[in-house]
Amino acid sequence: MTKYLSAMMIALMLIFNLPTSFANEEQISVNLISQSHVWITDRPNISFVIEDASGNTISNAEVEISKSALLGRSAIRSIIAKPNSVDYKRIFETTTLTQNENQYTLTLPGPRLKFSGAGTYALRITVYVRGEAKKLTSFISFLPESIRLNNLNVATVLPMVVNSGLTPDNLVLNDKAANSFLNKAGLNSVLNSGKAMQNVTWLLDSDTLRLAQSISTNQAITMPENHDLSEEQISGAQTWLDKLPKYVNSVNTYVLPTGNVNTVALKDSGHNRLAKFSILDSQYVSDFLAGISLKKITIAPKGDYSDAGFTWLNSQQISFNLLNSKAYPAKSSTYTPNAVVRDGAGAVAPVVDQYASALFTDAISSATNAGMYQAAFAGDLLITSLEQPGVQRFIVLKPDTNRDGITNQKFRNTVSSLSAPWIKQVSLAKFKDSKVGSRVRNQVVNRISNTAKNLMNLTHETKRNLASLIAGATEETQIDFAILRLANSSADEKTQIQLHTQIRDYLDRLNGAVRIMSSGTVVFPSESAKVPITIRNDLSVPIEIGIVTSGLPAVRVLPQSVDDMQIAPGRRKSIEIPTRLIGTDTAYLQLQIVDLNGKRIGNPILIQVSSSAYAQAAAWVIGAAFALLLLFAIRNTLKRLRATRDGSQENMKL
């Protein structure tokens, strides 16, 4: 009955063209791709590009603007989270939209914009799809030509760094790492857009360079399962490698520790040698860039180091440390001070503006509403400039270039914000010419996670156990890099889990690289026999080892000693061990591989041994006894027959 009524209701709705809740209509999804102007000094027309991802048609649109300029930098994030947190007034509505497949262009006549003064204003765009209103948020920054501001000195830092992209044996960790250099995306976009910027500051590290080289040589991708690289991934990495020496220079290029690792935390965890090596490994980048000399800096993972950490870094010839406003916030909430501080060792250091940098990151990488973040980024810079219009200030921008979704178009649209007339683009080194800002210090202690630290200890233990076999070999270097990569605290959680999995698998393979392959049971045909075994060497170098033999129990299993032996890389060697076995019960021959110093390599193995010699002796005894019994039986039978015959002959004589 219920099914019948439901069917009737649907039929009636279809007849009268009524909407039905039973139909699964596709969810309407609209995004603001870009806008032609994010800041203006006059009133030009503004075009908005809106994408309808659900494949519907946008019929008409309305545009509203906030009644007054936004107060304070925090207002931008507040409006992104809650667009209705300000009052709007309607300024324009139209049914004229230009369609290009699933994208629509809406043009707002500039004269309709009625600003109450200089500043950043919120825009609310309402589009109608199938009669349903969908609202989009954006911003527009306005500075009348009559107003003159002291230029805001903006230093843009572009890291070309992939956080954890390689396994210990230099295979590509995952698809995310392999996609980092795609043409027109990822670090290629960073390189292309940064080249067009004024006074951009580049950050490089050796492990990202190694990753690009691994991809370009068609190494496999390990996660989620082993598979080949695509031609697109290989081409992108090679393009990046070809362009890199042409685009960067020694003046505005700095090199980070290997893999962007937390050097101070690495040192504090007992890996002082590797912490120093991570800094010295900058030579790898210099050699690739035709031997140019590069200055060394670090990025504090949480915005700060301990006082002792700063002192140690200074002793390693670090030019300066890049800190973060999260650890060095402004003392006053009404204005943004210079992004320059004195660190825990008293040295002057630049501070990244985390707020503007986060908007920069969203603008170049956001999968939805990238246009909103581009306009928000420009708006934040104008609000910062207007905080103290008569004071010249210095700020540092460092977007997260390791994000997915970075494209040439989004990056170019965002970079255009930095050409605003109230901004002067300067190099990072200019922080030394600025006054120390009015900031507090929230001291942060950097530590490596317990999971990573435990795995580091396991890795170090493996290296110590195999030290005599892998000294100077590829495996020794691979273990060092495994520890270094574990010290990267910038990688996302999924990447860290995948890296940890790969390192554990690598250690398992390494611990089993030199092993005795034989197992099972050997039956001795006599009291003494030879036990055959095979030893395999999967290391990249030849090895010299010995084998310690012993019996369990020792009074019954008596093996001879085995001479030391050499085994070539990737080969195996078979030998026989003369052994004496006493008794018939099962026993064991224990074998332990050792280096030439007697240090154990891997775990001992047990081969079960038993003897058939005593069983054969028992069979002979039983056989002999049976033969004797048979002889006695025959003898007795013959005696009875003889006795019977003799009795018959006597009776015949009678």
MARLUM-489661 format. One line per field, with one value per residue (C-alpha): residue number from 1; x, y, z. Coordinates in steps of 0.2 Angstrom, whole numbers, plus 5000, padded with zeros to 4 digits. Layout:
n (NUM:...)
X (X:...)
Y (Y:...)
Z (Z:...)
//
This chain:
n (1:2:3:4:5:6:7:8:9:10:11:12:13:14:15:16:17:18:19:20:21:22:23:24:25:26:27:28:29:30:31:32:33:34:35:36:37:38:39:40:41:42:43:44:45:46:47:48:49:50:51:52:53:54:55:56:57:58:59:60:61:62:63:64:65:66:67:68:69:70:71:72:73:74:75:76:77:78:79:80:81:82:83:84:85:86:87:88:89:90:91:92:93:94:95:96:97:98:99:100:101:102:103:104:105:106:107:108:109:110:111:112:113:114:115:116:117:118:119:120:121:122:123:124:125:126:127:128:129:130:131:132:133:134:135:136:137:138:139:140:141:142:143:144:145:146:147:148:149:150:151:152:153:154:155:156:157:158:159:160:161:162:163:164:165:166:167:168:169:170:171:172:173:174:175:176:177:178:179:180:181:182:183:184:185:186:187:188:189:190:191:192:193:194:195:196:197:198:199:200:201:202:203:204:205:206:207:208:209:210:211:212:213:214:215:216:217:218:219:220:221:222:223:224:225:226:227:228:229:230:231:232:233:234:235:236:237:238:239:240:241:242:243:244:245:246:247:248:249:250:251:252:253:254:255:256:257:258:259:260:261:262:263:264:265:266:267:268:269:270:271:272:273:274:275:276:277:278:279:280:281:282:283:284:285:286:287:288:289:290:291:292:293:294:295:296:297:298:299:300:301:302:303:304:305:306:307:308:309:310:311:312:313:314:315:316:317:318:319:320:321:322:323:324:325:326:327:328:329:330:331:332:333:334:335:336:337:338:339:340:341:342:343:344:345:346:347:348:349:350:351:352:353:354:355:356:357:358:359:360:361:362:363:364:365:366:367:368:369:370:371:372:373:374:375:376:377:378:379:380:381:382:383:384:385:386:387:388:389:390:391:392:393:394:395:396:397:398:399:400:401:402:403:404:405:406:407:408:409:410:411:412:413:414:415:416:417:418:419:420:421:422:423:424:425:426:427:428:429:430:431:432:433:434:435:436:437:438:439:440:441:442:443:444:445:446:447:448:449:450:451:452:453:454:455:456:457:458:459:460:461:462:463:464:465:466:467:468:469:470:471:472:473:474:475:476:477:478:479:480:481:482:483:484:485:486:487:488:489:490:491:492:493:494:495:496:497:498:499:500:501:502:503:504:505:506:507:508:509:510:511:512:513:514:515:516:517:518:519:520:521:522:523:524:525:526:527:528:529:530:531:532:533:534:535:536:537:538:539:540:541:542:543:544:545:546:547:548:549:550:551:552:553:554:555:556:557:558:559:560:561:562:563:564:565:566:567:568:569:570:571:572:573:574:575:576:577:578:579:580:581:582:583:584:585:586:587:588:589:590:591:592:593:594:595:596:597:598:599:600:601:602:603:604:605:606:607:608:609:610:611:612:613:614:615:616:617:618:619:620:621:622:623:624:625:626:627:628:629:630:631:632:633:634:635:636:637:638:639:640:641:642:643:644:645:646:647:648:649:650:651:652:653:654)
X (5000:5014:5023:5007:5004:5023:5021:5005:5013:5028:5016:5006:5021:5027:5010:5009:5028:5031:5048:5050:5061:5062:5073:5092:5097:5115:5122:5125:5143:5149:5167:5175:5190:5197:5193:5201:5206:5209:5215:5211:5216:5201:5185:5188:5176:5179:5176:5173:5175:5163:5164:5148:5156:5139:5135:5120:5117:5119:5104:5107:5118:5119:5134:5134:5148:5151:5145:5162:5180:5185:5193:5209:5217:5207:5191:5196:5197:5181:5171:5178:5172:5155:5151:5136:5147:5146:5132:5131:5122:5117:5126:5123:5112:5112:5106:5121:5134:5146:5147:5162:5157:5155:5163:5153:5160:5151:5156:5153:5153:5166:5156:5143:5156:5153:5167:5167:5186:5202:5203:5197:5179:5170:5160:5146:5141:5124:5122:5106:5106:5089:5081:5092:5103:5122:5132:5151:5163:5176:5185:5191:5205:5203:5216:5212:5226:5226:5232:5250:5257:5275:5278:5276:5293:5288:5301:5294:5302:5298:5304:5307:5306:5297:5294:5300:5299:5312:5313:5330:5335:5331:5315:5300:5290:5272:5262:5261:5280:5280:5268:5278:5286:5272:5273:5262:5260:5269:5287:5287:5274:5284:5299:5290:5280:5295:5305:5293:5294:5305:5318:5311:5321:5323:5325:5332:5338:5348:5334:5322:5335:5339:5320:5319:5334:5326:5310:5319:5329:5312:5314:5298:5285:5283:5267:5253:5260:5275:5272:5280:5281:5271:5279:5271:5280:5296:5295:5290:5305:5317:5310:5312:5330:5334:5327:5333:5351:5345:5332:5341:5357:5369:5363:5345:5346:5348:5350:5342:5348:5345:5326:5322:5325:5324:5343:5342:5330:5341:5356:5347:5342:5360:5363:5375:5386:5370:5364:5380:5380:5363:5370:5386:5376:5372:5387:5376:5365:5380:5389:5373:5371:5388:5398:5390:5392:5376:5372:5365:5349:5336:5317:5312:5299:5288:5295:5308:5323:5330:5343:5356:5349:5352:5370:5374:5367:5378:5393:5388:5390:5372:5369:5352:5337:5320:5307:5288:5276:5267:5282:5285:5268:5266:5265:5251:5236:5232:5247:5259:5277:5293:5296:5313:5318:5333:5333:5338:5357:5355:5357:5345:5333:5318:5301:5288:5271:5260:5244:5247:5258:5243:5232:5246:5246:5227:5227:5240:5233:5215:5204:5189:5186:5204:5199:5192:5209:5218:5207:5209:5228:5228:5216:5227:5242:5232:5225:5243:5249:5235:5238:5253:5252:5267:5278:5289:5289:5296:5286:5291:5279:5283:5269:5268:5274:5273:5254:5244:5235:5247:5245:5253:5237:5233:5251:5251:5234:5241:5258:5249:5244:5262:5262:5250:5257:5259:5270:5289:5296:5313:5325:5325:5342:5334:5329:5346:5342:5326:5323:5319:5300:5290:5287:5286:5294:5285:5299:5296:5306:5307:5307:5306:5291:5293:5288:5301:5314:5311:5313:5329:5336:5331:5339:5355:5356:5355:5369:5379:5376:5381:5395:5410:5401:5394:5408:5409:5395:5379:5369:5379:5374:5356:5354:5361:5348:5334:5338:5339:5322:5314:5319:5308:5294:5286:5279:5260:5254:5250:5267:5276:5266:5271:5290:5290:5283:5296:5310:5304:5303:5320:5328:5320:5328:5344:5344:5341:5353:5367:5359:5360:5346:5346:5334:5324:5331:5346:5347:5364:5366:5381:5387:5397:5390:5392:5378:5376:5371:5370:5374:5367:5374:5362:5372:5380:5398:5408:5409:5420:5412:5413:5401:5401:5395:5388:5377:5361:5365:5384:5388:5379:5381:5400:5402:5419:5424:5421:5434:5431:5424:5421:5405:5403:5388:5372:5379:5378:5390:5387:5398:5397:5400:5407:5397:5396:5380:5379:5363:5347:5336:5333:5346:5351:5365:5366:5374:5378:5385:5399:5410:5429:5429:5417:5402:5385:5376:5358:5350:5356:5347:5344:5345:5337:5348:5345:5354:5349:5365:5359:5343:5353:5363:5348:5341:5357:5356:5338:5342:5356:5345:5332:5345:5351:5333:5331:5347:5341:5324:5332:5344:5330:5320:5334:5338:5320:5320:5336:5329:5314:5323:5335:5320:5312:5328:5329:5311:5315:5329:5318)
Y (5000:5012:5008:5012:5029:5034:5030:5040:5055:5054:5053:5068:5078:5074:5078:5095:5099:5099:5097:5079:5075:5058:5063:5063:5080:5083:5095:5113:5118:5135:5142:5159:5156:5173:5192:5204:5217:5213:5231:5247:5265:5271:5263:5251:5237:5221:5204:5188:5171:5158:5140:5129:5112:5103:5106:5117:5135:5151:5162:5179:5187:5200:5209:5217:5227:5230:5247:5252:5246:5232:5236:5225:5211:5198:5204:5195:5178:5182:5186:5170:5160:5170:5180:5188:5195:5213:5223:5224:5235:5229:5238:5228:5214:5207:5193:5195:5182:5175:5157:5146:5128:5127:5144:5161:5178:5192:5210:5223:5241:5251:5266:5256:5254:5267:5267:5276:5278:5269:5251:5234:5230:5213:5208:5196:5188:5179:5168:5159:5141:5132:5146:5142:5156:5152:5165:5168:5179:5190:5207:5223:5234:5253:5266:5283:5291:5306:5296:5293:5279:5274:5259:5242:5233:5215:5201:5186:5169:5155:5138:5125:5111:5094:5088:5070:5063:5049:5032:5027:5018:5034:5028:5041:5039:5043:5050:5067:5068:5062:5076:5090:5095:5093:5105:5121:5115:5112:5118:5122:5135:5142:5143:5151:5164:5168:5172:5186:5193:5207:5203:5186:5175:5157:5142:5126:5109:5095:5081:5090:5091:5072:5069:5078:5068:5052:5056:5061:5045:5035:5028:5018:5026:5015:5021:5016:5001:5000:5007:5016:5035:5043:5052:5068:5066:5062:5077:5089:5084:5086:5103:5109:5103:5111:5128:5129:5134:5148:5155:5156:5166:5167:5184:5179:5160:5151:5133:5124:5108:5092:5088:5104:5094:5100:5101:5107:5093:5081:5086:5086:5068:5062:5063:5078:5071:5070:5087:5094:5084:5091:5108:5104:5094:5111:5108:5096:5110:5121:5108:5106:5125:5126:5127:5144:5147:5148:5155:5143:5147:5137:5138:5136:5122:5130:5148:5147:5137:5136:5148:5134:5129:5147:5147:5130:5135:5151:5139:5130:5146:5148:5165:5168:5158:5161:5163:5164:5177:5163:5162:5181:5190:5208:5217:5228:5221:5238:5237:5225:5229:5226:5208:5208:5202:5197:5178:5168:5171:5190:5189:5199:5187:5189:5184:5176:5184:5169:5177:5185:5169:5158:5168:5168:5149:5147:5159:5148:5131:5131:5119:5130:5149:5153:5170:5174:5170:5180:5195:5192:5191:5208:5215:5210:5219:5235:5234:5231:5247:5257:5252:5265:5275:5286:5272:5262:5244:5227:5210:5193:5182:5163:5153:5134:5129:5110:5110:5101:5111:5125:5130:5144:5153:5154:5159:5173:5179:5180:5188:5202:5208:5212:5225:5237:5255:5254:5239:5238:5221:5219:5204:5195:5201:5219:5214:5219:5237:5237:5241:5227:5226:5227:5209:5197:5179:5164:5152:5135:5119:5109:5090:5075:5064:5048:5038:5045:5045:5026:5022:5033:5022:5006:5013:5018:5001:4992:5003:4998:4980:4980:4993:4981:4975:4991:5004:5015:5006:5013:5006:5016:5032:5026:5023:5041:5048:5038:5046:5063:5061:5055:5072:5082:5089:5098:5083:5080:5065:5054:5056:5053:5037:5031:5036:5027:5011:5012:5014:4999:4988:4994:4990:4972:4970:4976:4966:4950:4955:4943:4927:4908:4901:4883:4876:4860:4843:4833:4814:4807:4789:4786:4794:4807:4817:4834:4847:4857:4876:4891:4909:4924:4942:4955:4970:4981:4976:4960:4954:4943:4933:4918:4906:4900:4882:4874:4859:4858:4849:4851:4834:4825:4837:4840:4851:4856:4874:4883:4894:4913:4916:4930:4932:4944:4956:4949:4931:4915:4903:4884:4875:4858:4857:4840:4836:4821:4816:4804:4795:4793:4807:4823:4837:4854:4862:4881:4892:4911:4923:4934:4947:4946:4954:4941:4952:4944:4947:4944:4930:4912:4898:4880:4865:4849:4834:4815:4799:4783:4774:4767:4761:4751:4743:4738:4730:4720:4714:4709:4701:4691:4686:4680:4670:4662:4657:4650:4640:4633:4629:4620:4611:4605:4600:4590:4582:4576:4569:4560:4553:4547:4538:4530:4523:4516:4507:4499:4492:4484:4474:4467)
Z (5000:5005:4988:4979:4987:4984:4966:4965:4973:4961:4946:4952:4954:4937:4929:4938:4936:4955:4963:4970:4985:4979:4964:4968:4960:4958:4972:4965:4967:4962:4964:4961:4950:4948:4947:4935:4949:4967:4971:4962:4963:4952:4946:4932:4927:4937:4929:4940:4933:4941:4939:4940:4944:4944:4926:4928:4921:4930:4925:4934:4947:4961:4968:4986:4994:5013:5018:5025:5024:5035:5051:5056:5047:5057:5048:5032:5040:5050:5034:5025:5039:5041:5026:5034:5049:5040:5033:5014:5001:4984:4970:4954:4947:4929:4918:4906:4909:4897:4896:4891:4895:4914:4917:4918:4917:4926:4923:4937:4930:4941:4943:4953:4967:4980:4993:5009:5009:5007:5012:5009:5006:5006:4991:4991:4974:4973:4958:4954:4947:4944:4954:4969:4976:4979:4987:4985:4995:4988:4992:4983:4989:4985:4987:4980:4970:4981:4996:4998:5009:5014:5004:5013:5010:5006:5005:4996:5000:4989:4995:4982:4994:4994:5012:5012:4994:4995:5003:5010:4994:4984:4976:4975:4991:4984:4970:4979:4978:4960:4955:4963:4947:4934:4920:4923:4941:4958:4959:4940:4943:4958:4947:4933:4943:4954:4940:4935:4952:4958:4971:4975:4987:4983:4996:4990:4998:4992:4995:4984:4970:4973:4971:4955:4948:4954:4945:4929:4929:4929:4947:4953:4965:4981:4988:4988:4979:4967:4950:4936:4934:4920:4906:4912:4929:4921:4909:4923:4934:4919:4915:4932:4933:4916:4921:4939:4935:4923:4935:4952:4957:4971:4977:4981:4984:5000:5004:5018:5028:5019:5018:5027:5043:5061:5064:5082:5087:5077:5087:5104:5100:5100:5081:5081:5067:5055:5061:5055:5039:5035:5034:5025:5012:5004:4994:4983:4978:4974:4964:4953:4951:4942:4959:4964:4983:4992:5009:5022:5033:5042:5045:5063:5062:5075:5073:5086:5093:5111:5116:5115:5098:5091:5098:5090:5073:5073:5076:5060:5049:5047:5039:5048:5054:5047:5061:5062:5069:5078:5090:5089:5089:5089:5106:5100:5091:5082:5070:5062:5068:5057:5054:5062:5079:5090:5092:5108:5104:5101:5082:5071:5061:5049:5054:5042:5043:5046:5043:5026:5021:5024:5013:5000:5001:5000:4985:4975:4980:4985:4975:4977:4977:4973:4967:4985:4993:4979:4983:5002:5001:4992:5005:5019:5012:5010:5028:5034:5025:5032:5050:5050:5034:5039:5044:5032:5037:5032:5031:5025:5015:5014:5005:5008:4990:4995:4994:4980:4968:4964:4945:4934:4933:4951:4955:4942:4948:4966:4962:4953:4970:4974:4960:4970:4971:4990:4990:4987:4983:4992:4994:5011:5015:5017:5034:5040:5035:5045:5064:5076:5077:5093:5096:5111:5110:5114:5116:5108:5111:5095:5098:5086:5089:5099:5084:5073:5087:5091:5072:5072:5086:5077:5061:5071:5079:5062:5056:5071:5069:5051:5053:5048:5033:5025:5030:5015:5006:4998:5013:5025:5017:5014:5033:5037:5025:5033:5050:5042:5033:5050:5057:5045:5055:5041:5031:5033:5043:5029:5021:5038:5040:5023:5026:5042:5033:5020:5032:5042:5027:5022:5039:5038:5021:5027:5043:5032:5018:5025:5030:5030:5018:5024:5036:5040:5045:5041:5044:5047:5038:5051:5066:5056:5041:5032:5034:5018:5020:5009:5014:5004:5002:4996:5000:4987:4993:4995:5013:5024:5037:5048:5055:5073:5075:5090:5095:5106:5116:5115:5121:5107:5092:5088:5073:5066:5064:5048:5039:5036:5019:5006:4996:4982:4981:4976:4977:4987:4994:4998:5011:5020:5039:5045:5061:5073:5081:5096:5100:5092:5099:5089:5091:5083:5075:5078:5066:5069:5056:5063:5056:5057:5074:5080:5081:5077:5061:5062:5072:5074:5065:5070:5059:5066:5065:5068:5065:5056:5061:5078:5070:5057:5071:5080:5064:5062:5080:5078:5061:5069:5084:5072:5062:5078:5083:5065:5067:5083:5077:5062:5073:5085:5070:5063:5080:5081:5064:5067:5083:5075:5061:5074:5084:5068:5063:5081:5080:5063:5070:5084)
//
